[in-house]
Amino acid sequence: MLEKYEIVCQMFAGFDFKQYYTADTKQKMTIILEGQEHILGLPDGRDRFIRQVLLLSKAFALSVPHQKAMAIKDDVGFFQTVKARLTKFERTGRGKSDEEINSAIRQIVDRAVVSEGVIDIFDAAGIRRPDIAILSDEFLEEIKGMKRRNLAFELLKKILADEIRIRSRRNMLQGKKLSEMLENAIRKYQNNLLSAAQVIEELIELARHIKAEDERGKKLNLSEDEIAFYDALANNQSAKDVLGDDILRELARILVEKVRSNASIDWTIKESVQAKLRTIVKRTLRKYGYPPDQQLLATENILKQAELFASDWAA
């Protein structure tokens, strides 16, 4: 246990976390934030820290109430607090066994741990929760002005990933495009091609691009379903060159109407209905002069996109 404890302590070399225990509530929050920023500034810091604290937690839980374990309980409590804040940025939680271990430790070091019910992801980042839109200009400027750059990056990355995931459930190709943009920015940062400040700027531009995408349907006068079909049709330049935006918009509207009206409740699992829909889409594409060499791909994209709407259309 003590060996694992020393490993975690070494990650805080140069950072005086002991001040946490005599600080008031506001100061505790600042120390936690600085602790996060310190860990995030280390090479592979977050993952290494989470992994080592988990190992320490397991050893600590097995050692309690040994005197040596009780002597470091406050430090374990602080490590657990920082780890809890860092894992707020992950898409999914840890397994049940880890939760049980964390729960047991929190009971032992209760006075050293900040309540999970009070501090959320925005509090942990030291910013206000936005009242209107998560990607509002005001909110993005607040992110841009954060002093703790590494923490700002983790927060914005988490928010954008969540926003993109929501859009991917409604627009397959748009979600794929946005995901690739996010992954590209993260990859450049991880490969030291961008500084923390630079990657934040790039992510803010991505956030603004997402906002612009949300307005695109209104500008094209298309519904959510129709803009998704439009994207499936306009996914290649030759189709845009041959047909132009006006015809592609009309084609998207017609295909939404045709596919929706011919899709049964269980069409996604019935091959006969899928074959019928595939034929309808192909005929409609030919009728409107869609490039022959792109018709097969466009048909498959339309049907895959329609599957995302299946439950809504069947309701």
TORTORKOL-857447 format. One record per residue (C-alpha): residue number from 1; residue in one letter; x, y, z. Coordinates in pm, 1 decimal. Example, Ala and Ser with C-alpha at 12.3 -4.5 7.8 and 13.67 -1.06 7.14 Angstrom:
BEGIN
{1,"A",{1230.0,-450.0,780.0}}
{2,"S",{1367.0,-106.0,714.0}}
//
This chain:
BEGIN
{1,"M",{0.0,0.0,0.0}}
{2,"L",{273.8,247.6,96.9}}
{3,"E",{458.5,182.8,-228.6}}
{4,"K",{145.3,276.0,-425.0}}
{5,"Y",{98.3,577.3,-199.8}}
{6,"E",{452.3,698.0,-277.6}}
{7,"I",{387.5,665.4,-652.1}}
{8,"V",{84.1,893.6,-628.6}}
{9,"C",{271.9,1138.5,-406.5}}
{10,"Q",{551.1,1155.7,-662.9}}
{11,"M",{299.2,1270.6,-921.7}}
{12,"F",{234.3,1570.0,-697.3}}
{13,"A",{603.8,1657.0,-672.4}}
{14,"G",{632.5,2035.1,-646.9}}
{15,"F",{267.2,2073.2,-549.2}}
{16,"D",{182.7,2125.0,-181.8}}
{17,"F",{-149.1,1942.8,-145.5}}
{18,"K",{-116.5,1927.0,235.8}}
{19,"Q",{-250.1,2283.0,256.2}}
{20,"Y",{-586.8,2136.4,157.2}}
{21,"Y",{-654.5,2009.4,509.3}}
{22,"T",{-642.4,2350.0,681.8}}
{23,"A",{-809.2,2546.1,402.0}}
{24,"D",{-1163.8,2680.6,410.2}}
{25,"T",{-1424.7,2561.6,161.1}}
{26,"K",{-1339.4,2818.0,-107.8}}
{27,"Q",{-968.9,2753.4,-73.8}}
{28,"K",{-1027.0,2377.3,-91.5}}
{29,"M",{-1195.5,2422.1,-427.5}}
{30,"T",{-902.4,2625.4,-556.8}}
{31,"I",{-653.4,2363.6,-437.9}}
{32,"I",{-854.4,2086.9,-605.2}}
{33,"L",{-856.6,2283.8,-930.5}}
{34,"E",{-483.0,2346.9,-909.8}}
{35,"G",{-431.8,1978.6,-833.4}}
{36,"Q",{-626.8,1884.7,-1145.7}}
{37,"E",{-430.1,2131.6,-1355.1}}
{38,"H",{-103.2,1991.6,-1216.0}}
{39,"I",{-197.0,1632.4,-1300.5}}
{40,"L",{-328.1,1723.4,-1645.6}}
{41,"G",{1.3,1897.2,-1717.8}}
{42,"L",{196.3,1572.8,-1672.5}}
{43,"P",{260.6,1337.2,-1967.3}}
{44,"D",{-42.0,1105.7,-1980.1}}
{45,"G",{-117.4,1255.8,-1639.4}}
{46,"R",{-489.0,1194.6,-1610.2}}
{47,"D",{-485.9,828.2,-1708.5}}
{48,"R",{-177.0,749.5,-1499.1}}
{49,"F",{-317.7,930.0,-1197.3}}
{50,"I",{-659.1,764.3,-1219.8}}
{51,"R",{-494.2,423.5,-1259.1}}
{52,"Q",{-255.5,471.2,-965.8}}
{53,"V",{-522.1,614.5,-733.9}}
{54,"L",{-745.3,319.4,-815.6}}
{55,"L",{-465.2,78.0,-721.2}}
{56,"L",{-396.7,276.6,-404.4}}
{57,"S",{-768.1,276.6,-320.3}}
{58,"K",{-790.4,-100.0,-342.9}}
{59,"A",{-481.5,-147.0,-125.7}}
{60,"F",{-609.8,111.9,122.1}}
{61,"A",{-950.5,-55.3,150.7}}
{62,"L",{-781.2,-387.0,228.1}}
{63,"S",{-547.0,-228.9,486.8}}
{64,"V",{-802.8,-36.1,695.2}}
{65,"P",{-801.0,-4.6,996.1}}
{66,"H",{-426.8,-69.0,1012.3}}
{67,"Q",{-235.8,217.4,1172.9}}
{68,"K",{-30.6,285.7,858.2}}
{69,"A",{-349.0,308.0,652.3}}
{70,"M",{-514.8,548.2,894.3}}
{71,"A",{-201.7,765.7,891.1}}
{72,"I",{-249.2,843.4,519.6}}
{73,"K",{-628.8,849.2,509.8}}
{74,"D",{-647.7,1227.0,460.2}}
{75,"D",{-405.0,1210.8,168.0}}
{76,"V",{-604.9,926.6,13.0}}
{77,"G",{-913.5,1141.2,55.7}}
{78,"F",{-753.7,1427.1,-137.6}}
{79,"F",{-634.2,1193.4,-413.1}}
{80,"Q",{-986.5,1051.2,-436.3}}
{81,"T",{-1131.5,1400.6,-466.4}}
{82,"V",{-901.9,1495.8,-753.7}}
{83,"K",{-964.4,1161.9,-921.8}}
{84,"A",{-1342.1,1211.0,-891.2}}
{85,"R",{-1312.2,1549.3,-1061.1}}
{86,"L",{-1096.5,1409.1,-1342.2}}
{87,"T",{-1331.9,1119.5,-1410.5}}
{88,"K",{-1613.5,1371.1,-1458.9}}
{89,"F",{-1462.1,1425.3,-1802.2}}
{90,"E",{-1495.1,1060.1,-1903.2}}
{91,"R",{-1787.6,940.5,-2116.0}}
{92,"T",{-1869.0,646.3,-1896.2}}
{93,"G",{-1819.7,566.8,-1532.8}}
{94,"R",{-1608.2,297.0,-1373.8}}
{95,"G",{-1742.4,-42.7,-1286.0}}
{96,"K",{-1952.8,-122.0,-985.4}}
{97,"S",{-1664.9,-269.0,-786.8}}
{98,"D",{-1471.2,57.2,-816.9}}
{99,"E",{-1773.6,251.7,-697.8}}
{100,"E",{-1799.8,27.1,-394.0}}
{101,"I",{-1433.2,82.8,-313.3}}
{102,"N",{-1469.3,458.4,-352.3}}
{103,"S",{-1779.8,456.4,-135.0}}
{104,"A",{-1600.4,269.8,143.0}}
{105,"I",{-1308.5,509.6,135.0}}
{106,"R",{-1534.3,815.3,136.3}}
{107,"Q",{-1694.0,688.0,454.9}}
{108,"I",{-1351.3,665.9,618.3}}
{109,"V",{-1215.7,997.4,493.7}}
{110,"D",{-1545.6,1181.9,483.0}}
{111,"R",{-1412.3,1509.2,618.2}}
{112,"A",{-1143.5,1524.8,348.3}}
{113,"V",{-1370.6,1468.2,50.7}}
{114,"V",{-1581.3,1731.6,-121.0}}
{115,"S",{-1944.0,1619.4,-157.7}}
{116,"E",{-2020.5,1466.0,-497.6}}
{117,"G",{-2366.1,1619.1,-485.0}}
{118,"V",{-2242.7,1977.5,-462.3}}
{119,"I",{-1972.2,2008.7,-724.5}}
{120,"D",{-2055.6,1936.0,-1087.3}}
{121,"I",{-1837.2,1949.9,-1396.9}}
{122,"F",{-1876.8,2326.4,-1435.8}}
{123,"D",{-1799.2,2396.5,-1071.5}}
{124,"A",{-1491.5,2176.2,-1102.3}}
{125,"A",{-1372.6,2386.6,-1393.7}}
{126,"G",{-1424.5,2708.3,-1200.7}}
{127,"I",{-1684.5,2858.9,-1435.2}}
{128,"R",{-2052.1,2939.0,-1424.4}}
{129,"R",{-2301.4,2696.6,-1572.3}}
{130,"P",{-2440.5,2861.9,-1886.8}}
{131,"D",{-2806.5,2959.2,-1856.9}}
{132,"I",{-2903.0,2947.2,-2224.8}}
{133,"A",{-2700.4,2750.9,-2480.0}}
{134,"I",{-2412.2,2527.4,-2386.7}}
{135,"L",{-2217.3,2658.0,-2686.1}}
{136,"S",{-2314.9,3024.4,-2654.4}}
{137,"D",{-2053.3,3286.7,-2744.0}}
{138,"E",{-2053.1,3404.9,-2382.9}}
{139,"F",{-1981.0,3055.1,-2255.1}}
{140,"L",{-1706.4,2994.1,-2512.8}}
{141,"E",{-1539.6,3323.1,-2419.8}}
{142,"E",{-1546.0,3217.7,-2055.4}}
{143,"I",{-1378.1,2888.5,-2148.1}}
{144,"K",{-1120.3,3078.9,-2354.0}}
{145,"G",{-1040.5,3303.2,-2056.4}}
{146,"M",{-978.3,3020.6,-1808.8}}
{147,"K",{-633.3,3035.9,-1651.9}}
{148,"R",{-612.2,2658.3,-1613.5}}
{149,"R",{-562.7,2566.0,-1979.3}}
{150,"N",{-539.2,2190.2,-1936.3}}
{151,"L",{-861.5,2183.8,-1739.0}}
{152,"A",{-1030.6,2407.6,-1997.3}}
{153,"F",{-926.1,2164.8,-2271.5}}
{154,"E",{-1064.5,1862.1,-2086.3}}
{155,"L",{-1393.1,2039.5,-2015.0}}
{156,"L",{-1443.4,2162.3,-2371.3}}
{157,"K",{-1345.4,1824.1,-2514.7}}
{158,"K",{-1605.4,1653.9,-2294.5}}
{159,"I",{-1879.7,1903.9,-2383.3}}
{160,"L",{-1811.9,1883.2,-2757.3}}
{161,"A",{-1801.7,1502.9,-2751.7}}
{162,"D",{-2141.4,1498.5,-2580.0}}
{163,"E",{-2287.2,1752.4,-2822.5}}
{164,"I",{-2157.1,1561.1,-3124.7}}
{165,"R",{-2289.5,1232.1,-2988.2}}
{166,"I",{-2637.0,1385.5,-2957.8}}
{167,"R",{-2626.3,1504.4,-3318.4}}
{168,"S",{-2495.8,1169.7,-3443.1}}
{169,"R",{-2818.0,1008.0,-3326.6}}
{170,"R",{-3010.0,1224.7,-3573.8}}
{171,"N",{-2766.6,1291.8,-3857.8}}
{172,"M",{-2521.3,1013.9,-3934.5}}
{173,"L",{-2291.2,1196.1,-4176.0}}
{174,"Q",{-2290.3,1521.9,-3985.3}}
{175,"G",{-2196.6,1335.1,-3667.9}}
{176,"K",{-1916.5,1152.1,-3846.8}}
{177,"K",{-1777.3,1475.2,-3987.5}}
{178,"L",{-1785.3,1654.6,-3653.1}}
{179,"S",{-1632.9,1354.3,-3472.7}}
{180,"E",{-1342.3,1349.1,-3718.0}}
{181,"M",{-1282.9,1721.2,-3662.5}}
{182,"L",{-1276.5,1672.2,-3284.6}}
{183,"E",{-1049.2,1367.5,-3303.6}}
{184,"N",{-811.3,1550.5,-3535.5}}
{185,"A",{-776.2,1842.0,-3294.2}}
{186,"I",{-719.9,1607.8,-2997.7}}
{187,"R",{-463.2,1406.6,-3194.3}}
{188,"K",{-262.7,1718.9,-3282.4}}
{189,"Y",{-263.6,1824.2,-2917.5}}
{190,"Q",{-156.0,1480.0,-2797.2}}
{191,"N",{125.4,1476.8,-3054.9}}
{192,"N",{244.4,1817.2,-2927.0}}
{193,"L",{157.6,1987.1,-3255.8}}
{194,"L",{-69.3,2226.5,-3066.4}}
{195,"S",{-27.4,2390.8,-2727.3}}
{196,"A",{-311.5,2386.2,-2472.9}}
{197,"A",{-403.7,2742.3,-2571.5}}
{198,"Q",{-398.9,2657.2,-2942.4}}
{199,"V",{-612.2,2344.4,-2908.5}}
{200,"I",{-865.9,2539.9,-2703.4}}
{201,"E",{-889.3,2790.6,-2989.7}}
{202,"E",{-939.6,2504.9,-3234.6}}
{203,"L",{-1209.1,2345.5,-3019.8}}
{204,"I",{-1386.1,2679.0,-2983.4}}
{205,"E",{-1390.1,2707.6,-3362.7}}
{206,"L",{-1537.5,2357.4,-3377.0}}
{207,"A",{-1804.5,2464.2,-3127.1}}
{208,"R",{-1893.3,2757.4,-3351.1}}
{209,"H",{-1902.8,2523.9,-3649.9}}
{210,"I",{-2150.7,2301.6,-3462.7}}
{211,"K",{-2368.7,2605.6,-3394.6}}
{212,"A",{-2357.1,2695.7,-3764.6}}
{213,"E",{-2454.7,2339.4,-3855.2}}
{214,"D",{-2758.0,2368.3,-3628.8}}
{215,"E",{-2870.5,2677.0,-3823.0}}
{216,"R",{-2811.5,2522.4,-4165.9}}
{217,"G",{-3149.4,2348.9,-4182.2}}
{218,"K",{-3329.7,2677.6,-4122.5}}
{219,"K",{-3132.6,2849.0,-4397.6}}
{220,"L",{-3208.3,2566.0,-4640.8}}
{221,"N",{-3571.1,2556.9,-4525.8}}
{222,"L",{-3543.6,2185.8,-4442.6}}
{223,"S",{-3670.1,1991.7,-4143.0}}
{224,"E",{-3434.3,1786.2,-3925.4}}
{225,"D",{-3518.9,1469.4,-4118.4}}
{226,"E",{-3482.3,1644.6,-4453.1}}
{227,"I",{-3143.7,1802.2,-4374.1}}
{228,"A",{-3010.9,1458.7,-4273.5}}
{229,"F",{-3129.1,1312.6,-4607.7}}
{230,"Y",{-2987.1,1616.9,-4787.2}}
{231,"D",{-2646.8,1548.3,-4627.9}}
{232,"A",{-2666.1,1185.0,-4737.6}}
{233,"L",{-2734.8,1298.8,-5095.8}}
{234,"A",{-2481.4,1583.3,-5102.4}}
{235,"N",{-2200.4,1374.2,-4958.4}}
{236,"N",{-2018.4,1370.8,-5293.1}}
{237,"Q",{-1917.0,1668.2,-5502.8}}
{238,"S",{-2033.5,1521.8,-5835.2}}
{239,"A",{-2395.2,1510.9,-5713.9}}
{240,"K",{-2373.8,1874.6,-5604.2}}
{241,"D",{-2217.9,1973.8,-5936.8}}
{242,"V",{-2477.2,1787.2,-6146.7}}
{243,"L",{-2793.2,1864.4,-5951.4}}
{244,"G",{-2720.6,2175.9,-5749.4}}
{245,"D",{-2860.1,2266.1,-5405.9}}
{246,"D",{-3216.3,2337.0,-5519.1}}
{247,"I",{-3272.2,1993.8,-5674.4}}
{248,"L",{-3093.2,1818.0,-5389.0}}
{249,"R",{-3321.3,1993.3,-5139.8}}
{250,"E",{-3630.3,1889.7,-5333.1}}
{251,"L",{-3498.7,1535.2,-5368.1}}
{252,"A",{-3435.3,1518.2,-4992.3}}
{253,"R",{-3794.7,1626.0,-4918.2}}
{254,"I",{-3940.2,1369.8,-5159.1}}
{255,"L",{-3724.3,1084.7,-5026.9}}
{256,"V",{-3820.7,1159.6,-4666.1}}
{257,"E",{-4187.1,1145.3,-4765.5}}
{258,"K",{-4150.0,826.3,-4971.1}}
{259,"V",{-3935.6,634.1,-4722.3}}
{260,"R",{-4147.1,736.7,-4423.7}}
{261,"S",{-4474.2,643.9,-4591.3}}
{262,"N",{-4344.6,302.9,-4700.3}}
{263,"A",{-4160.9,206.3,-4381.5}}
{264,"S",{-4351.4,-32.1,-4154.5}}
{265,"I",{-4303.2,-43.5,-3777.5}}
{266,"D",{-4051.3,-328.6,-3796.5}}
{267,"W",{-3895.4,-244.8,-4132.1}}
{268,"T",{-3542.0,-238.7,-3994.5}}
{269,"I",{-3557.3,-615.3,-3932.7}}
{270,"K",{-3763.6,-716.6,-4237.7}}
{271,"E",{-3551.2,-778.7,-4544.5}}
{272,"S",{-3851.5,-763.8,-4778.0}}
{273,"V",{-3941.8,-411.5,-4662.6}}
{274,"Q",{-3579.6,-300.1,-4681.3}}
{275,"A",{-3560.0,-430.8,-5038.7}}
{276,"K",{-3874.9,-237.4,-5128.7}}
{277,"L",{-3737.9,82.9,-4976.5}}
{278,"R",{-3406.7,34.9,-5155.4}}
{279,"T",{-3591.4,5.3,-5487.3}}
{280,"I",{-3797.2,318.5,-5415.5}}
{281,"V",{-3485.9,519.5,-5333.0}}
{282,"K",{-3298.0,401.5,-5644.2}}
{283,"R",{-3589.5,483.0,-5874.2}}
{284,"T",{-3626.8,828.8,-5722.8}}
{285,"L",{-3255.0,898.4,-5759.7}}
{286,"R",{-3264.3,791.8,-6126.5}}
{287,"K",{-3570.9,1004.2,-6190.6}}
{288,"Y",{-3394.6,1315.3,-6064.5}}
{289,"G",{-3074.6,1243.4,-6257.0}}
{290,"Y",{-2856.3,1159.3,-5958.5}}
{291,"P",{-2507.7,1050.9,-6084.7}}
{292,"P",{-2533.3,675.1,-6164.9}}
{293,"D",{-2191.5,589.9,-6016.8}}
{294,"Q",{-2297.2,741.1,-5683.7}}
{295,"Q",{-2649.2,597.9,-5659.9}}
{296,"L",{-2556.0,280.4,-5470.1}}
{297,"L",{-2367.4,467.2,-5196.1}}
{298,"A",{-2638.0,734.6,-5170.2}}
{299,"T",{-2907.6,465.7,-5139.3}}
{300,"E",{-2724.9,292.3,-4855.0}}
{301,"N",{-2663.2,622.9,-4678.1}}
{302,"I",{-3032.3,714.2,-4708.3}}
{303,"L",{-3143.3,380.8,-4559.1}}
{304,"K",{-2886.5,394.8,-4278.4}}
{305,"Q",{-2999.4,746.7,-4200.1}}
{306,"A",{-3364.4,638.0,-4207.6}}
{307,"E",{-3288.8,375.3,-3942.5}}
{308,"L",{-3203.4,657.0,-3701.0}}
{309,"F",{-3555.3,793.6,-3751.1}}
{310,"A",{-3726.4,452.9,-3739.3}}
{311,"S",{-3861.2,479.3,-3384.0}}
{312,"D",{-3991.5,833.6,-3437.9}}
{313,"W",{-4155.6,747.2,-3768.9}}
{314,"A",{-4320.9,439.3,-3618.8}}
{315,"A",{-4464.5,636.8,-3325.3}}
//
